[in-house]
């Protein structure tokens, strides 16, 4: 499927040129923030019935659905081996023993045999600082299956533990194509699946549901254009939307993560800004 698709869980993605919309609002409460792996398998069956295939670009809605990227990557297994590059303000490699959620999906991807390597670019969050570091799965960082390229200093504890997979790339913030060429593509020649969470962008650029990074729109688009010849497919999350969770554990964990269930009065304006960025991403990812 060459045209963009929107997996429309939360109605947060405003209309995009040529996009095919897959209505999935009935799945929002089950999938959003986290779910069981069996739930993702059931969702996969729904996508198969709707002939979704292997889309070039998929928009997944809020970053609360970023674990759906794991499903989309699994659907690409016949294209392997390939590497996964993630733009995100968070490592998404956190421990979560009850299935999979938006903060743990990278760990699951790193275990897939047809994925050669996972690289997360843009981290500034506290998820790797202090004792939060031990909430990350560390073995793939030691083994070379996973790398963090941070836009903040490498934590002292990470250096003491010899976690060379965590790197400081602040000097390359405005030269991400060079970073990607010299430190990623030269060391892994496999094609790329790209996953973008727009919380990697600074708050003045767009507003998301999560704490945000420091990249500009120009930084991100330039990197995507550089990666385009190497891409198998891509997905995009990080829209802004709000949902009143019914499950107690989702209410609790989302509040601990600093999320609100109440939308701002100017939600439409924020979503329109996302629409502008999404159109630019589609252009940068286009095969034309």
N, C-alpha and C positions, 0 to 999 in steps of 0.2 A: 504494500500500500504506500504510494508515493506522497499522497496528500497528507497534510498534518491531521492528526486526530485529537479530539478532546475527550478524555475520560471524565465525564461531567458528573462528579460526585457532589459538588458543593455550589454549582452555578457561579463560580468565581471568575471563570475565564470568559471575558467579553468576546464578542464575535471576532473571528479571525478569517482572513480571506482564504477561501478554498478548503476550510477545515471541515472534517466529518465529525459530528458530535455523537458520542455514544452515551445515551442517558443512563446514569448509574446512581441517581439520587437515593434510591431505595437501599443502596449499599452503604451510604455514608456512615450511619451509626455503627455498623459492624466493622468497617475497615478503618475509619478515621483514627489517627493517632497510633493504633496498634491492633493486632488481631492474631489469630492462630495461623499457622502455616496451612492448615486445612482450609481455612476461610479463603486464603489466596488461591488455593487450588480450585475452589468452587468459583471464584471470580474468573479464573483462567478459562474455565468451561463456558462461562457466560460470554467471554470475549470470543471464544471459538465459534459459538453459535451465531454471533453477530459478524463473523467473517472479518475480524479485525486484522488478522495476519501479522506481518512484521512491518509496522509503520516506520517511515523515515523519521518522523518527529511526533512525539506524543506529549500533550499537555495534561498534567495530572491534577491540577488545582493547588490547593494549599500545601505548604510543606508538611502538614500533618499527614499527607498521603505519600511521603517520599519512599516509604517501604514498598509501594507498588512498583518502584523501579526494579526491585528484586524479581518480581514477576515478569516484567518486560524483558529483563536481561535473560532470565531462564528461557523465555520464548525464542531467544536468539541462539540457542545452543548449537543449532546446525551450522552456524556461521563461525564457530570457534576453530582454533583458539583466537581470542581477542582480549584486549585490555580494556579496563574501565577507568575513565577519568571523570572525577566528580568536582564540580565547583560548589562549595558549601562553606558556611561559616562554622560548621560543626563537624566533628569526625564521623558521626553516625556509626560508630564502632563500639557502642556502649553495651554493657552487659544487661540483658533483658531475658529472664528465664521463662517467660510465659508466652513464647511465640516469637513474634517479630514486631517491631514498631519503627517509627520514623527516625529514631536515634540509634537503631541497632542493625539496620539492613545491610550496611557495608560489610559487617562481619560475615553475614550469610553469603554475600557475593564473593568475598575472599575465599570461601570454601568451595566454590564451584570449580570443578576440574578443567572446564573449558575456558576459564578466565585466567589469563597469564599473570595479571597484576592489577591492583587497584591503587589509584593515586588521587588523594583528596587535596584540592588546591583552595586556599583562601581562608583557612581556619584562624579566627581570633578569639574564639569563645573560651570560657573558663573550663570547658570539658576536659582539657588536657593539663590543667594547672593544679598544683598541690596534690592532695590525695584523690582528687577527681581522676587523675591519671590512671589509678588502679581500677577505675570503673570501665576503662577501655580494655579490649582484648589485646594483649601485648605480643602474643606469639607471632601473629602475622607481621607485626612491625619489626620483630627480630629476624624473621625468616626471609624478608624481602618480598613478601607477597603484597604488602601494604605500605604506602608511604603517605605522610602528611607533609604538605608544603604550606607552611604557616605564614601569615602576614602579621605576625607578632613574634616576640622573642621565644626561642625554644626554652621551655621551662627547665630550671636548674635540676629538678628531680629527674627529668628525662635524660639529661646529659649524664648525671651520676649513674643512671641505670644502663647507660650505653645504648640508648634507643636511637641509633643512627638513622632510623627510618623517619624520624621527625626532624624536619629541616626548616630553617629560617629563610624565606624567600622575599623578604621585604624589599631588598634592592632591585628585585625583578618585577615589582608591582606594575610598573608602567612598561614592562618589556616581557609580557607573559609568553609571547611567541618564542622568544629566545629561551626562556625557561623550559617550555614544552619541548622545543627542539633538542636542546643540549642535555636535559636531565630525564626526559621521558621517552621521546621517540628514538633517540640514538641508542638507548639501552634496551628498548623493547620494540622490535619492528612490527609487531602485530597490529592489525587495525584496531579502531577505537569505538567503544560505545561511550557516549557522553551523557552525563546526567548533571543538570543544572538546578540548583536551589537558589532562587533569587535572594535569599537571606545573606548570600555572599556579598551583595551590594550594600552600599552605604545607605542609611536612612533617608538622606536627602534625595536619593535616586528613586527608590520605591520604598513603600512601607509593607512589611510582612508580619506574620504572626509571631515571629521569633526575634531574639536579639540578633543584631546584624553585623556584617563585616565592614570592609573599607573600600571594596572595589567600586569603580565608577562604571557607568553604562559603557563608556568607550573602552575601558580595560577589558570587559567581558566580551563585547562584540568583536574586538580585534583578535582575541584569543580563539573565539569560535570560528571566525573566518580562516584563521591559520590552520585550524584542525580540520576544516571541511573536507579536504582531499583524503583524509585518513579515516573518515567516519563511516561506520556501518549504520548507525542510528543514534537517536538522542531522545531524551525526555527532559521536560521542564516542569519544575514545581516552584512554590514560593509565592503563589497568589495570596491575597489577603481575604480571609473569610472567617466566620465565627460559628460555633455550634454548641448548643447546651447538651453536654454529655449526660446520658442516663446511667451509664455504668459508673459505679463509685470509684473504681480504680482509675478510670480515665479522668474523672473530675479531679481526683486528688493529684495525680501525676501532672496533669496539665497546669494546675494551679502552682505546683512546685516549680514548674518550668516557667512561671511568670506569665502564663497566657490568661486572657480574659475571654469570657463567653459573650460579652456585649460589644457590638460593633460601634465604631465611631460614627458621629453624625455625617461625616464626609466620606463614608465608605465608597460611594460611587466614584468620587473623584480619584481615590487611591486605585480602584480597580481599572479606571480608564488610563491611569498612568502605566499600570502593568500592561494594558493592551498595547500601548505604544512600544514598550520594550519587547513584547512578544512578537509584534510585527517585524521588528528589527531582527530578532532571533530567527524567525522563519526565513527572512531574506538571507541572513548569514549562513543558514543551514541548507538552503535550497540547492538542489543538484543541477539547477539550470545554469 
